[in-house]
Amino acid sequence: MSLVESTSANGLFKLAVRETWCKGCRICVELCPTKTLVMVESPDRWEGSVVKVENIEACNGCGICEAECPDFAISVFVEGKGKPAKGESA
């Protein structure tokens, strides 16, 4: 597992998930207002699951997942901002 990037079709939002950093706590999944993220089974990890971007098109770039991840496993990039969003509204 490594860095997995997902970019919206319009190029406005990009989510980068560092799978090796994710401990499967589900905080990001529970807090995502658009249900962009899901947990998937990962039997090769002791945690048993890892976060995955299921629907990048639903992402609104709010950055809640990035801001609340205790392991810094998620980065949110909003086109034109040049750096990860830190809980900013799109």
C-alpha atoms as one frame of an Amber mdcrd trajectory, in Angstrom:
protein
   0.000   0.000   0.000   1.104   3.501  -0.720  -0.143   6.911  -1.750  -3.435
   6.686  -3.643  -4.689   9.846  -5.355  -8.188  10.501  -6.671  -9.040  13.577
  -8.737 -12.525  14.805  -9.610 -13.498  14.852 -13.291 -13.533  18.659 -13.330
 -10.083  18.723 -11.705 -11.295  20.895  -8.843 -10.634  18.463  -5.987  -7.961
  15.858  -5.317  -7.759  13.538  -2.331  -4.521  11.776  -1.489  -4.675   8.840
   0.913  -1.496   7.454   2.458  -2.772   3.941   3.046   0.233   2.890   5.096
  -0.477   5.707   7.568  -4.188   4.893   7.974  -4.959   2.956  11.146  -8.598
   2.355  10.257 -10.126   4.523  12.985 -13.082   5.579  10.738 -13.036   9.201
  11.952 -12.802  10.549   8.403 -15.595   8.286   7.152 -17.916   9.254   9.996
 -17.291  13.010   9.622 -17.379  13.305   5.818 -20.561  15.283   5.034 -20.730
  13.968   1.455 -19.907  10.302   2.173 -16.960  10.406  -0.223 -14.922   7.994
   1.898 -15.506   4.381   2.914 -13.587   1.762   4.851 -12.514  -1.343   2.946
 -11.218  -4.612   4.318  -7.478  -4.961   4.250  -6.536  -8.377   5.627  -2.811
  -7.679   5.315  -3.098  -4.934   7.950  -3.457  -5.599  11.654  -6.156  -2.913
  11.798  -8.258  -4.936   9.339  -9.404  -1.986   7.229  -8.189   1.119   5.460
  -9.899   4.262   4.128 -10.694   4.488   0.423 -12.129   7.251  -1.758 -15.369
   5.769  -3.078 -16.919   8.755  -4.851 -14.537  11.641  -5.566 -17.299  13.405
  -7.499 -19.223  13.849  -4.231 -16.288  15.625  -2.549 -16.889  19.299  -1.764
 -13.303  19.986  -0.676 -14.265  20.922   2.883 -11.107  19.318   4.303 -12.769
  17.876   7.403 -11.244  14.460   6.747  -7.749  15.930   6.531  -8.183  18.170
   9.561  -9.526  15.400  11.795  -7.288  12.491  10.739  -5.048  11.772  13.743
  -2.484  10.070  11.509  -2.207  12.664   8.714  -3.198   9.951   6.231  -5.406
  12.199   4.065  -4.616  15.361   2.124  -7.241  17.447   0.347  -6.180  19.659
  -2.543  -8.487  22.326  -3.952  -7.617  23.691  -7.410  -6.268  27.215  -7.203
  -5.302  26.994  -3.539  -1.961  25.289  -4.212  -1.833  23.494  -0.870  -3.973
  21.055   1.084  -7.199  22.460   2.458  -7.270  22.544   6.262 -10.963  22.457
   7.002 -11.677  25.223   4.485 -14.966  25.433   2.607 -14.826  25.185  -1.145
